[in-house]
Amino acid sequence: EVQLVESGGGSVQAGGSLRLSCATSGYSDTSYCMAWFRQAPGKEREGVAAINRHTRTTYVDSVKGRFTISTDNAKKTVFLEMNNLKPEDTGMYYCAARRDSAAWKCAPGGDFNYWGQGTQVTVSS
């Protein structure tokens, strides 16, 4: 069974940085699309970034140039480096995974089969 455990959330002031981690286990192979989502209070969950098996990355426009998604060499941990944080980045951040039939399909949207429990990010102005 695939399991995802996030860590690294916290409270920072606007302009600050945080690095989120998602420890994964239970994968049978590496053909997974990994993504980060976030959900602010009273708002729908939105995809933030995704990385495919070939480490090709995609981002939602609001975080381009500020956030970076990456994996370690073994592809067991997924990171989200967040710089120049803004108050609107506040929310619960979730790591998600799904197996894609083709790597090009990986994007921070659509249905994901596996989810972590989330880690809170709070950015104050």
Number of C-alpha atoms within 10 A of each C-alpha: 8 14 16 23 18 23 19 14 18 15 14 18 14 17 14 14 18 18 16 22 22 26 16 19 13 10 13 9 8 13 16 22 27 30 31 28 20 22 18 17 9 6 9 9 16 16 21 25 27 28 25 24 20 12 15 15 19 18 21 15 9 11 17 12 11 14 20 20 24 21 18 9 7 7 15 15 18 24 21 23 15 20 17 15 23 20 15 13 20 20 21 18 27 26 31 29 23 18 20 16 11 12 17 12 13 25 22 23 17 9 9 16 9 15 19 20 14 22 20 19 21 19 19 15 10
